[in-house]
Amino acid sequence: MPSGGATDARCRPLALAALEKMKGLARDFNDVTNRGGLVIETSKQGLRALRAAKWIGALLAFCLTASACQGTVTQETGSAAGGPKEPLHIVKAEAVGASKVEVTFSGKLASFDPKDISLVGAAGTWSELDPKLTRFLTVRQTSTRADADNRTVAVFDIEQQLNADATLPRPEVKDPRKIALLTAKYYTGSEAADRKRADNLLTWQTAEGGWDKALEERSRQPWSSGPKSTWHSKSGGDLGTIDNDGTTNELLFLSLMYKETQEAKYKESVRKGVDFLLNMQYPSGGWPQVYPARGNYSDDVTFNDNAMMHVVEVLQFIGQSQYPFDTDVIDAERKSRIQKSLDRATEYILKSQIRAGDVLTAWCAQHDPVTYEPRKGRDYEHPSISGSESAAIVKYLMSIPNPPEAVRKSIDAALQWFEAARVKDTKWEKTAGGNNFVPAANSSVWYRFYEIGTNKGMFSGRDGVIKYSVMEIEDERRNGYAWGGTWPLPLLNVAKSTGYYENRVYARVVAENSKDAGGQTLRMGELKVVGKPDTTK
């Protein structure tokens, strides 16, 4: 603890007693903070001043004659007096112009080194869940000023031009071989082969406008007769599906073919497919696995295998006219319907989030389209909380611009549940005896299904009997189903660091040369997203 000379320890308790009676007034002094207690060092001279004066005068004398007292008032940040002060940190980072970023620190800096701060943009797409902070901004000039609270503000003039929402423009990559969300290998680069595939897919489209799943092999030839789908309604009609990226794959590929050929038949097919998705959606906002109705669990709202969330992502692409939908393939009326559809989808997601008592958790793989309750899927998929499908739902919610309070609460609750459901020092892997959960230091895993209310892992074979150990179910199901995984891990890592990052800019602390009068430095590695100034204050 700093001292200006020999300090009389007997002064300490008396000074503390004086200040204990003056806590209320002490809070009014900016240089005295009551967080965990006050520690005072003073000399005999200072003690005599405290004894001789009345309480208010004594406190004022102490504050105004700190140098005479040969002591300091310090904030206690550790368990012991004299612990290190909290490092300086970035309070906010704001784009105050297209080429100007202001970074405000938590205190006044005695010296500032501009090289301590790097301005960097995210190169990764949200679908990757990897921000890739590699788009370094070029700083032309740096200056500093003090704000109304006497905090240092660093002003960076940059070469790049930011968008009105403080994001960094990104050149759109239009590579037909790397279309986001397209998982089927339809495109070859050969015009003749791609036209043939597209024409074949037109013949496999159902009357309602959808497609079956897993059409890569079948669509090498045009449909001629017989069923177009492997799933059928009770009356025997063909069903379109969103399972395993069915229908969305075809929409993406045919939109690409329309962009490359401008042939109206592809545009007409895409519009019919979009109508299929919009008509398929329940009024409550969820999507079933198939359409028309199949008459079983497929008619429930299907988060399973991320079916509904993949549809939502594709509709976002379409609504935003992202490649390959950056043509007139979708008209304005349909785009308006798509936005309303996405709004209803978000509403359904919020209403279906499972409560365990008073605790908001996450989601089941299937939900009732009317009551929002978790529902059973196949015999081994019981009403439960999903460690897998819930991750894709939260990923979507985090992508919503300027999310309302209800969405923020939903995200926070789900992230907290992910942490509570984390199985530490364990991983799911193939062993000599088959798939199992095995000890693994510093690893984490999540169960596919959790019992609502207890967070116990749930496992079941084809007999439908719930077990609490995966080793108690038959080998066929144990080894043929993903009972464990790290699905939420990338999402949790991003939530703790950058948050939603696509095209965002960050101020990052990369060195510790800047200091305040007490020698405190900035927090190495700290990230703060660059936003717009709050004009409501």
C-alpha positions in Angstrom: 0.0 0.0 0.0 1.5 3.4 -0.9 2.5 5.7 2.0 4.4 9.0 2.2 6.3 8.0 5.3 6.1 6.0 8.6 2.4 5.3 9.0 0.9 4.9 12.5 -1.3 1.8 12.3 -3.3 3.0 15.3 -4.9 5.6 13.0 -6.6 3.0 10.9 -9.4 1.8 13.1 -10.3 5.3 14.3 -10.4 6.6 10.8 -12.5 3.7 9.7 -14.9 4.3 12.6 -15.2 8.0 11.5 -16.0 7.1 8.0 -18.4 4.3 9.0 -20.6 7.0 10.5 -20.2 9.1 7.4 -21.0 6.5 4.8 -23.9 8.4 3.4 -21.9 11.5 2.9 -18.8 9.6 1.7 -20.8 8.3 -1.3 -21.2 11.9 -2.5 -17.5 12.3 -3.0 -16.3 11.1 -6.4 -12.9 10.0 -5.0 -14.3 7.8 -2.2 -16.1 4.6 -3.2 -17.7 2.1 -0.7 -17.3 -1.2 -2.5 -16.3 -3.9 -0.1 -14.9 -1.4 2.5 -12.6 1.6 2.6 -8.9 1.4 3.6 -7.2 4.5 4.9 -3.6 5.2 5.8 -2.9 8.4 7.6 -0.4 9.9 10.0 -0.6 11.1 13.6 -1.2 14.6 12.2 -4.1 13.4 10.2 -5.5 11.6 13.2 -5.4 14.7 15.4 -7.3 16.5 12.7 -9.9 13.9 12.6 -10.3 13.9 16.4 -10.4 17.7 16.7 -13.0 18.4 14.1 -16.7 17.4 14.0 -17.6 14.5 11.8 -18.4 16.5 8.6 -15.4 18.8 9.1 -13.2 15.8 9.7 -14.2 14.1 6.5 -13.8 17.2 4.5 -10.4 17.8 6.1 -9.4 14.3 5.3 -10.5 14.6 1.7 -8.9 18.0 1.1 -5.6 17.4 2.9 -4.8 14.0 1.6 -1.2 15.0 1.0 -0.8 16.2 4.6 -2.1 12.9 5.8 0.6 11.1 3.7 -2.0 8.5 2.7 -4.4 7.5 0.0 -8.0 6.3 -0.2 -8.2 3.2 -2.4 -10.9 1.0 -3.7 -10.6 -2.6 -2.4 -11.0 -5.0 -5.3 -9.6 -8.2 -3.8 -10.2 -10.1 -0.6 -7.3 -8.3 1.0 -6.7 -4.6 1.4 -4.4 -3.2 -1.2 -5.4 -5.6 -4.0 -4.8 -4.5 -7.6 -7.3 -2.0 -9.0 -9.6 -3.2 -11.8 -7.9 -2.6 -15.2 -9.2 0.1 -17.5 -11.7 -1.1 -20.0 -13.6 0.0 -23.1 -17.0 1.5 -22.1 -18.3 1.9 -25.7 -17.2 2.0 -29.3 -19.3 4.1 -31.7 -19.2 5.0 -35.4 -19.9 8.8 -35.3 -19.4 9.1 -39.0 -18.8 6.9 -42.1 -15.1 7.0 -41.5 -14.8 7.9 -37.8 -14.9 5.6 -34.8 -14.8 6.8 -31.2 -13.6 4.5 -28.4 -14.5 5.6 -24.8 -12.5 4.2 -21.9 -13.6 3.8 -18.3 -11.3 6.5 -17.0 -8.9 9.3 -17.8 -5.7 8.1 -19.4 -2.4 9.9 -18.5 -0.9 8.5 -21.7 -2.5 6.9 -24.7 -0.8 4.7 -27.4 -3.0 4.3 -30.5 -1.3 1.0 -31.2 -3.1 -0.5 -28.2 -6.3 -0.5 -30.2 -7.0 -2.4 -33.3 -10.2 -1.9 -35.4 -11.1 -5.1 -37.1 -14.1 -6.4 -39.0 -15.5 -9.9 -39.1 -14.9 -11.9 -42.3 -16.9 -14.9 -41.3 -20.5 -15.6 -42.2 -23.0 -16.3 -39.4 -23.7 -19.8 -40.7 -20.1 -20.6 -40.0 -20.2 -19.5 -36.3 -16.6 -18.3 -36.7 -16.2 -14.5 -36.8 -12.8 -14.6 -38.5 -11.6 -11.2 -37.2 -9.2 -10.6 -40.1 -10.6 -7.5 -41.9 -8.2 -4.9 -40.3 -9.3 -1.3 -40.8 -6.7 1.3 -41.8 -6.3 4.2 -39.3 -5.3 7.5 -40.9 -5.2 9.6 -37.8 -5.9 9.4 -34.1 -6.7 12.0 -31.5 -8.1 12.1 -28.0 -10.6 14.1 -26.0 -12.3 14.0 -22.7 -16.1 13.4 -22.4 -18.5 15.0 -19.9 -17.4 12.4 -17.3 -13.7 13.2 -17.9 -13.1 9.9 -19.5 -10.6 9.6 -22.3 -12.2 9.2 -25.8 -9.9 8.0 -28.6 -11.0 9.2 -32.0 -10.0 7.1 -35.0 -10.2 8.4 -38.6 -10.3 5.4 -40.9 -9.9 4.8 -44.6 -12.8 2.5 -45.0 -16.4 3.7 -45.3 -18.9 2.1 -42.8 -22.5 1.6 -43.5 -25.2 3.6 -41.7 -25.6 0.8 -39.2 -21.9 0.8 -38.4 -21.3 -2.4 -40.3 -18.5 -2.9 -42.8 -19.5 -3.4 -46.4 -18.7 -6.9 -47.7 -18.2 -7.7 -51.4 -20.8 -10.4 -52.1 -19.2 -13.6 -53.3 -21.3 -15.1 -56.1 -19.8 -18.5 -56.6 -22.3 -21.1 -57.9 -20.1 -23.8 -56.3 -20.3 -22.2 -52.8 -24.0 -21.3 -52.4 -24.8 -21.0 -48.7 -27.4 -23.5 -47.4 -27.3 -25.6 -50.6 -26.3 -29.1 -49.5 -27.2 -31.2 -52.6 -24.5 -31.6 -55.2 -26.6 -30.6 -58.2 -24.3 -28.0 -59.8 -21.5 -29.2 -62.0 -20.4 -26.2 -64.0 -21.4 -27.9 -67.2 -24.2 -25.9 -68.8 -25.7 -29.0 -70.5 -25.5 -31.2 -67.4 -26.9 -28.5 -65.2 -29.8 -27.8 -67.5 -30.6 -31.5 -67.7 -30.6 -31.7 -63.9 -32.8 -28.7 -63.5 -35.3 -29.9 -66.1 -35.4 -33.3 -64.4 -36.1 -31.6 -61.0 -39.1 -29.8 -62.6 -40.7 -33.2 -63.2 -40.1 -34.3 -59.6 -42.0 -31.3 -58.1 -45.2 -32.3 -56.4 -48.6 -30.8 -57.2 -48.4 -28.6 -54.1 -44.9 -27.3 -55.1 -42.6 -29.2 -52.9 -40.0 -31.9 -53.4 -39.0 -35.2 -51.7 -35.7 -35.4 -49.8 -32.6 -37.2 -51.1 -33.3 -36.6 -54.8 -29.7 -36.5 -56.0 -29.7 -39.9 -57.5 -33.4 -40.1 -58.6 -33.2 -36.7 -60.3 -30.5 -37.9 -62.7 -33.5 -39.0 -64.7 -36.8 -37.3 -65.2 -39.8 -38.6 -63.3 -42.0 -40.7 -65.6 -44.5 -42.6 -63.5 -45.2 -43.8 -60.0 -44.7 -41.9 -56.7 -42.7 -38.8 -56.7 -42.1 -39.0 -52.9 -41.2 -41.7 -50.4 -43.8 -40.3 -48.0 -47.5 -40.2 -48.7 -50.7 -38.9 -47.2 -53.3 -41.3 -45.9 -55.0 -41.1 -49.3 -51.8 -42.0 -51.0 -50.8 -38.6 -52.4 -47.2 -37.5 -52.7 -45.9 -35.3 -49.9 -43.3 -32.6 -50.2 -40.9 -32.3 -47.3 -38.4 -30.0 -45.6 -36.6 -33.0 -43.9 -32.9 -33.2 -44.7 -33.1 -30.0 -46.7 -35.8 -31.3 -49.0 -37.5 -28.6 -51.1 -34.9 -25.9 -50.0 -32.1 -27.6 -52.0 -34.2 -27.5 -55.1 -35.3 -23.9 -54.6 -31.6 -22.8 -54.3 -30.4 -24.8 -57.3 -33.3 -23.7 -59.6 -32.9 -20.1 -58.6 -29.3 -20.4 -59.6 -30.3 -21.9 -63.0 -32.8 -19.0 -63.5 -30.0 -16.5 -62.8 -27.7 -18.2 -65.3 -30.3 -18.9 -68.1 -33.2 -16.5 -67.5 -35.5 -19.3 -68.5 -39.0 -18.6 -67.2 -39.8 -22.2 -66.4 -37.2 -22.2 -63.6 -38.6 -19.0 -62.2 -42.2 -20.4 -62.2 -41.0 -23.5 -60.4 -39.2 -21.5 -57.7 -42.2 -19.4 -57.1 -44.4 -22.5 -56.8 -41.9 -23.9 -54.3 -41.9 -20.7 -52.2 -45.7 -20.9 -52.2 -45.4 -24.4 -51.0 -43.3 -23.3 -48.0 -45.7 -20.4 -47.2 -48.8 -22.5 -47.5 -47.2 -25.3 -45.4 -46.6 -23.0 -42.4 -49.2 -23.3 -39.6 -51.1 -20.1 -38.7 -49.2 -20.2 -35.3 -45.9 -19.9 -37.2 -44.3 -23.4 -37.2 -43.6 -25.8 -40.0 -44.5 -29.5 -40.1 -42.0 -32.0 -41.6 -44.3 -32.7 -44.6 -47.1 -31.1 -46.6 -50.0 -32.0 -47.0 -50.6 -33.8 -43.7 -49.1 -37.3 -43.2 -51.2 -38.2 -40.2 -48.5 -38.8 -37.6 -45.6 -37.0 -35.8 -44.6 -35.5 -39.1 -47.5 -33.1 -38.8 -46.1 -31.6 -35.6 -43.9 -28.5 -35.8 -40.5 -30.0 -36.6 -37.3 -28.5 -35.2 -35.9 -32.1 -35.5 -32.7 -32.2 -37.6 -33.1 -28.4 -37.9 -35.8 -28.8 -40.5 -37.8 -25.7 -39.6 -34.7 -23.5 -38.9 -33.3 -24.4 -42.3 -36.5 -23.2 -44.0 -36.3 -20.0 -42.0 -32.7 -19.4 -43.1 -33.6 -19.9 -46.7 -36.6 -17.6 -46.5 -34.3 -15.0 -45.0 -32.0 -15.4 -48.0 -34.9 -15.0 -50.3 -36.4 -12.0 -48.5 -33.0 -10.2 -48.6 -32.4 -11.0 -52.3 -29.2 -12.7 -51.5 -27.4 -14.8 -54.1 -28.8 -16.7 -56.0 -32.1 -14.9 -55.3 -30.7 -11.5 -56.5 -32.9 -11.4 -59.6 -36.7 -11.1 -60.3 -37.1 -14.7 -59.4 -39.2 -13.7 -56.4 -41.7 -10.8 -56.8 -42.4 -8.1 -54.2 -45.8 -9.6 -53.1 -44.1 -12.9 -52.2 -41.3 -11.1 -50.4 -43.9 -9.3 -48.3 -45.5 -12.6 -47.4 -42.1 -14.0 -46.5 -41.4 -11.3 -44.0 -44.8 -11.9 -42.3 -44.0 -15.6 -42.4 -40.7 -15.0 -40.6 -42.4 -12.8 -38.0 -44.8 -15.6 -37.2 -42.0 -18.1 -37.0 -40.2 -16.0 -34.4 -43.5 -15.7 -32.5 -43.9 -19.5 -32.5 -40.4 -20.0 -31.3 -40.8 -17.7 -28.4 -44.1 -19.3 -27.4 -42.8 -22.8 -27.6 -39.7 -22.3 -25.5 -40.1 -24.8 -22.6 -40.5 -23.8 -19.0 -39.4 -26.1 -16.3 -41.3 -24.7 -13.3 -40.4 -21.0 -13.4 -37.2 -21.5 -15.4 -37.2 -20.8 -19.2 -35.0 -23.4 -20.9 -34.9 -24.4 -24.6 -36.9 -26.4 -27.1 -38.0 -29.9 -27.9 -37.4 -31.5 -31.3 -41.1 -31.5 -32.1 -43.9 -29.2 -30.7 -47.7 -29.1 -31.0 -48.7 -26.5 -33.7 -51.6 -25.2 -31.6 -50.7 -25.7 -27.9 -46.9 -25.2 -28.4 -46.3 -28.2 -26.0 -43.3 -30.6 -26.6 -44.4 -33.7 -28.6 -43.0 -37.1 -29.2 -41.4 -37.9 -32.5 -40.3 -41.5 -33.4 -40.4 -44.1 -30.6 -37.0 -43.1 -29.3 -37.7 -39.3 -29.5 -39.6 -38.4 -26.4 -41.0 -35.0 -25.2 -37.8 -33.5 -23.8 -35.4 -30.5 -24.1 -33.0 -30.9 -27.1 -29.4 -30.1 -26.8 -29.1 -30.2 -30.6 -32.0 -28.6 -32.2 -32.1 -25.8 -29.6 -28.7 -24.5 -30.8 -30.0 -23.8 -34.3 -33.0 -22.0 -32.9 -30.8 -19.7 -30.7 -28.5 -19.1 -33.7 -31.4 -17.8 -35.6 -32.7 -15.6 -32.8 -29.2 -14.0 -32.4 -29.3 -13.0 -36.1 -32.5 -10.9 -35.7 -31.5 -7.2 -36.1 -32.4 -5.0 -33.1 -34.1 -7.8 -31.3 -37.0 -6.9 -29.0 -36.8 -7.6 -25.3 -38.7 -10.9 -25.6 -36.1 -12.2 -28.1 -33.2 -11.1 -25.9 -34.7 -12.8 -22.8 -35.3 -16.0 -24.8 -31.7 -16.0 -26.0 -30.3 -15.3 -22.5 -32.4 -18.1 -21.0 -31.4 -20.6 -23.6 -27.7 -19.8 -23.2 -28.0 -20.2 -19.5 -29.7 -23.5 -20.0 -26.9 -24.7 -22.3 -24.4 -23.9 -19.6 -26.4 -25.7 -16.9 -26.9 -28.7 -19.2 -23.2 -29.0 -20.1 -21.6 -32.3 -19.2 -18.1 -31.5 -18.3 -14.9 -33.6 -18.8 -16.8 -35.9 -21.0 -17.2 -36.6 -24.8 -19.3 -38.8 -27.0 -17.2 -41.1 -29.2 -17.0 -44.4 -30.8 -15.2 -47.0 -28.6 -14.3 -50.7 -29.0 -17.6 -51.5 -27.3 -19.6 -49.1 -29.5 -20.7 -45.4 -29.0 -20.6 -44.2 -25.5 -19.9 -41.2 -23.2 -16.3 -41.4 -22.0 -14.2 -39.3 -19.6 -12.2 -36.6 -21.4 -10.5 -33.8 -19.4 -11.4 -30.3 -20.5 -14.0 -31.5 -22.9 -17.7 -30.9 -22.8 -20.7 -32.7 -24.4 -24.4 -32.2 -24.4 -27.1 -35.0 -24.5 -29.4 -35.0 -27.4 -32.4 -35.2 -25.1 -32.9 -33.9 -21.5 -35.7 -34.8 -19.2 -37.8 -31.7 -18.5 -37.4 -30.6 -14.9 -34.4 -32.7 -14.0 -32.0 -32.2 -16.9 -31.2 -35.9 -16.8 -30.0 -37.3 -20.1 -32.8 -39.5 -21.8 -32.2 -42.4 -24.0 -34.5 -44.9 -25.7 -34.4 -47.8 -28.1 -37.0 -48.7 -30.6 -39.2 -50.2 -27.8 -39.8 -46.6 -26.6 -38.8 -47.3 -23.0 -36.9 -44.4 -21.4 -33.5 -45.1 -20.0 -31.1 -42.8 -18.2 -28.0 -44.6 -19.4 -27.2 -44.9 -23.1 -25.6 -48.3 -22.4 -29.1 -49.7 -21.5 -30.5 -49.4 -25.0 -29.9 -51.8 -27.8 -26.7 -51.5 -29.9 -28.5 -50.7 -33.1 -30.0 -47.4 -31.7 -27.0 -46.6 -29.5 -24.6 -46.8 -32.4 -27.1 -45.5 -35.0 -28.2 -42.2 -33.4 -26.5 -39.0 -32.3 -27.1 -39.2 -28.5 -24.4 -36.7 -27.7 -22.6 -33.9 -29.4 -21.1 -30.4 -29.0 -23.9 -28.6 -30.9 -24.1 -25.5 -28.6 -20.4 -25.1 -28.1 -19.6 -22.8 -31.0 -22.7 -20.7 -30.2 -21.6 -20.3 -26.6 -18.1 -19.3 -27.6 -19.4 -16.7 -30.0 -22.0 -15.4 -27.4 -19.1 -14.9 -24.9 -16.9 -13.1 -27.3 -18.4 -11.3 -30.3 -22.1 -11.9 -30.2 -23.7 -11.7 -33.6 -20.8 -10.6 -35.8 -21.6 -10.7 -39.5 -20.1 -7.6 -41.1 -19.6 -6.0 -37.7 -16.5 -4.0 -36.6 -14.8 -4.4 -33.2 -12.3 -2.4 -31.2 -9.8 -4.9 -29.8 -7.1 -4.2 -27.2 -3.8 -5.6 -28.6 -1.2 -4.0 -26.4 -0.9 -2.4 -22.9 1.1 0.7 -23.3 -1.7 3.2 -22.4 -1.9 4.0 -18.7 -3.9 6.1 -16.3 -2.3 8.2 -13.5 -2.2 5.1 -11.3 -0.4 3.0 -13.8 -3.4 0.9 -14.8 -3.4 -0.5 -18.3 -6.2 -1.7 -20.7 -7.6 -5.2 -20.6 -5.5 -7.2 -23.1 -7.7 -9.0 -25.6 -10.9 -7.1 -24.7 -13.4 -6.8 -27.6 -16.1 -4.2 -28.0 -18.5 -4.1 -31.0 -18.7 -0.8 -32.8 -22.3 0.5 -32.8 -24.2 3.7 -33.4 -24.5 6.4 -30.8 -27.5 6.2 -28.6 -29.6 9.2 -29.7 -32.3 8.6 -27.2 -30.3 9.9 -24.2 
